[in-house]
Amino acid sequence: MTKKVEQQSTGTTPDHLRNEAVTKAFEKISEESLHLLKVFESAQYRTVATVDHLGNDRYPNLVRESISYFWNLTLSKNKTGNLVIYFSYDTEAISKFGTMIYNQTLRTIFATTSAATANVNIEDSVRINSVTKNVKDFFFKRIMDGENESVSIKAVEHVTQQK
């Protein structure tokens, strides 16, 4: 019993290592996805709300979210306490701008969580909604509510495309 407690305290249990890997993947996906928004002139399409849910008793399974006009990327705990990344994409964003950002975001997700590129296999920690959702209304609500101790809002800098 003592050995098990020591192992958990060092942070080297398989579940701990897996959760660390999923958290790092979430952060990398969130950061790389921001680069896809730089081409838009309108700030509304370049803005992302980041929500830190730790300590939120109302939604104890939620950990963090990255929400834009285009996507909702969520880091959450499942029933066993393991972290999972959920990805939803907005229906109107696809009809308005096509599938390029959607496809590039999926490529980033798959490349970041691939068993071939990670020390810990986290491929099964990703959930992609196969049907687009109404993400933009949720995004606009977050923006209207404004920043607070758990929500930060930023617009990435506009960069014109180089040919």
C-alpha positions as a printed NumPy array, in Angstrom:
array([[  0.   ,   0.   ,   0.   ],
       [  2.816,   2.391,   0.814],
       [  4.39 ,   1.81 ,  -2.591],
       [  1.149,   2.739,  -4.357],
       [  0.857,   5.982,  -2.395],
       [  4.492,   6.827,  -3.181],
       [  3.917,   6.102,  -6.863],
       [  0.913,   8.417,  -6.974],
       [  2.729,  11.185,  -5.173],
       [  5.583,  11.167,  -7.713],
       [  3.115,  11.726, -10.558],
       [  4.245,   8.699, -12.532],
       [  1.096,   6.588, -12.495],
       [ -0.167,   5.671, -15.97 ],
       [ -3.342,   7.751, -15.434],
       [ -1.323,  10.764, -14.31 ],
       [  1.033,  10.498, -17.285],
       [ -1.911,  10.125, -19.631],
       [ -3.694,  13.151, -18.144],
       [ -0.507,  15.207, -18.455],
       [ -0.189,  14.192, -22.104],
       [ -3.851,  15.052, -22.813],
       [ -3.465,  18.442, -21.101],
       [ -0.349,  19.243, -23.149],
       [ -2.132,  18.148, -26.324],
       [ -5.116,  20.366, -25.505],
       [ -2.827,  23.358, -24.955],
       [ -0.94 ,  22.714, -28.194],
       [ -4.13 ,  22.27 , -30.226],
       [ -5.586,  25.462, -28.709],
       [ -2.439,  27.44 , -29.512],
       [ -1.997,  26.117, -33.047],
       [ -5.669,  26.673, -33.847],
       [ -5.264,  30.372, -33.087],
       [ -2.908,  30.7  , -36.058],
       [ -5.73 ,  29.665, -38.381],
       [ -7.709,  32.755, -37.362],
       [ -5.048,  35.347, -38.216],
       [ -6.156,  35.648, -41.841],
       [ -9.528,  37.176, -40.947],
       [ -9.832,  40.954, -41.064],
       [-12.81 ,  41.053, -38.706],
       [-11.884,  40.792, -35.016],
       [-14.995,  38.703, -34.339],
       [-13.467,  35.847, -36.346],
       [-10.047,  36.265, -34.703],
       [-11.336,  36.274, -31.118],
       [-11.125,  33.356, -28.704],
       [-12.592,  33.002, -25.234],
       [-10.633,  30.749, -22.901],
       [-12.516,  29.419, -19.907],
       [-10.794,  27.884, -16.886],
       [-13.368,  25.701, -15.132],
       [-11.176,  24.481, -12.264],
       [-12.973,  25.126,  -9.006],
       [-16.341,  25.517, -10.757],
       [-18.75 ,  23.452,  -8.662],
       [-21.532,  23.819, -11.233],
       [-19.571,  21.845, -13.874],
       [-17.055,  19.757, -11.92 ],
       [-16.018,  17.631, -14.926],
       [-15.053,  20.582, -17.119],
       [-11.426,  21.682, -16.925],
       [-10.83 ,  24.195, -19.733],
       [-12.373,  25.44 , -22.975],
       [-11.212,  27.32 , -26.038],
       [-14.215,  28.846, -27.793],
       [-14.215,  30.801, -31.029],
       [-16.759,  31.635, -33.687],
       [-15.634,  28.407, -35.373],
       [-15.057,  25.803, -32.663],
       [-15.477,  24.713, -29.093],
       [-12.485,  22.74 , -27.866],
       [-13.087,  21.352, -24.375],
       [-10.856,  19.568, -21.897],
       [-13.004,  17.512, -19.548],
       [-12.809,  14.611, -17.107],
       [-14.656,  11.405, -17.903],
       [-16.319,   9.116, -15.331],
       [-13.   ,   7.534, -14.344],
       [-11.235,  10.883, -13.903],
       [ -9.224,  10.649, -17.119],
       [ -9.021,  13.744, -19.272],
       [-10.704,  13.86 , -22.681],
       [-10.634,  16.462, -25.461],
       [-13.973,  17.257, -27.124],
       [-14.149,  19.15 , -30.418],
       [-17.246,  20.716, -31.967],
       [-17.386,  22.909, -35.047],
       [-19.964,  25.515, -36.001],
       [-22.512,  24.788, -38.736],
       [-22.682,  28.368, -40.012],
       [-18.883,  28.662, -40.099],
       [-18.732,  25.802, -42.586],
       [-21.508,  27.23 , -44.765],
       [-19.966,  30.718, -44.635],
       [-16.247,  29.925, -44.955],
       [-16.054,  26.328, -46.177],
       [-14.22 ,  23.45 , -44.564],
       [-10.6  ,  24.65 , -44.712],
       [-10.312,  25.744, -41.052],
       [-12.297,  22.7  , -39.925],
       [ -9.982,  20.356, -41.847],
       [ -6.824,  22.095, -40.649],
       [ -8.015,  21.956, -37.042],
       [ -8.741,  18.243, -37.394],
       [ -5.248,  17.712, -38.826],
       [ -3.772,  19.526, -35.832],
       [ -5.826,  17.432, -33.414],
       [ -4.867,  14.148, -35.047],
       [ -1.19 ,  15.046, -35.447],
       [ -0.954,  16.193, -31.836],
       [ -2.67 ,  13.137, -30.346],
       [ -1.297,  10.466, -32.681],
       [  0.213,   7.425, -30.991],
       [  3.085,   7.706, -33.464],
       [  4.109,  11.142, -32.169],
       [  3.413,  10.896, -28.438],
       [  5.156,   9.059, -25.624],
       [  1.749,   8.174, -24.18 ],
       [ -1.041,   6.896, -26.427],
       [ -3.878,   9.403, -26.098],
       [ -5.629,   8.811, -29.431],
       [ -8.693,   7.475, -27.62 ],
       [ -8.868,  10.651, -25.514],
       [-10.284,  12.678, -28.403],
       [-13.99 ,  13.017, -29.197],
       [-14.942,  14.752, -32.439],
       [-18.572,  15.686, -32.969],
       [-19.341,  14.259, -36.391],
       [-22.268,  16.64 , -36.785],
       [-21.657,  20.393, -36.703],
       [-23.25 ,  22.363, -33.875],
       [-24.327,  25.907, -33.12 ],
       [-21.062,  26.984, -31.489],
       [-21.155,  30.66 , -32.459],
       [-24.11 ,  31.527, -30.203],
       [-22.278,  30.012, -27.226],
       [-19.181,  31.987, -28.272],
       [-21.125,  35.263, -28.554],
       [-22.655,  34.707, -25.094],
       [-19.172,  34.271, -23.597],
       [-18.009,  37.447, -25.323],
       [-21.079,  39.409, -24.163],
       [-20.602,  38.201, -20.571],
       [-17.041,  39.525, -20.736],
       [-13.89 ,  38.606, -18.919],
       [-13.813,  37.549, -15.292],
       [-11.605,  35.448, -13.021],
       [-12.231,  32.324, -15.107],
       [-12.76 ,  33.748, -18.618],
       [-10.168,  35.521, -20.736],
       [-10.867,  36.938, -24.176],
       [ -8.308,  37.815, -26.814],
       [ -8.176,  38.535, -30.506],
       [ -5.172,  37.254, -32.398],
       [ -3.331,  39.749, -34.56 ],
       [ -4.481,  39.968, -38.181],
       [ -1.87 ,  38.844, -40.694],
       [ -2.43 ,  39.171, -44.413],
       [ -1.789,  36.014, -46.389],
       [  1.503,  35.79 , -48.233],
       [  1.292,  34.41 , -51.766]])
